[in-house]
Amino acid sequence: MVSPELKSTITCPECGHRQCEIMPTDACQWFYECRACHSLLKPKPGDCCVFCSWGDLPCPPVQQNDHYCH
């Protein structure tokens, strides 16, 4: 099995700021504060974490077809 990519760029839906972050491999990240406008980002309905909603790559479990974070 190929290792998942751990870097994802989150784009804030409020101000458009982009920030590269390291995704956790052992838990979902349900909240993320934008470093520019300080909006608190949450997953969209049906997504397991902020990376799946606002990142350019989904979280590691989804990348490995595990469907959701644990």
N, C-alpha and C positions, 0 to 999 in steps of 0.2 A: 504494500500500500504506500502511496506517495504521501509524504509529510505535508500538512496544510501550510499555506502561507500565513504568517502571523502578523504581517503589517497590513493595515487597512487605512485608507484616507477617509475620514468622516467629513461630510459636508453639512454644515448647519443649514437647516431649511429656513431659518429666520434671517440670517445675514449673509449666507453664502461662504462664510469662512471655511477653509479646508485645513485639516490637521491630520498628519500621519500619526497613528497610534499603534501600539503593540496589543494584539487581542489576547485576552486570557484563554488558557486552554483547559482550565479546571472549573469554570463557572460562567454563567451568563452575565453580561453587563447590561443591566436594565436602565441605567441612567448615565448621562454624559453631559457635563457642563461645557458649553462652547467657550473657548478661551478668548474669543473676541467680544461677543455680546452677552455672555453669561446666561444664555437661555439653557434651560434644563431639557435635554432631549430624552425622549422615551421611545420604545419600539412602537412601530405602527401596529394596528390590530392584525393579528395573525403571524407576526414576526416574533422570534424568540429573544432578540436582543437589539441594542442600538446599532451594532455593526451590520446586522442583516437589513436594518431599515435605512441607515444613513451612510454606511461605509461603501467603498468601491469593491470590497470583497465581503462575502458572508463569513460568519464565524467558523472556526475550525471544525466543529461537529457537522455543520451543514456542508462544508467543503468535502467532508468525508462521507457524505450521504447518510449521516446519522439523524438528519432532519431537524433536531432541536438540541440546544445546549442541555447539559445535565445539571 
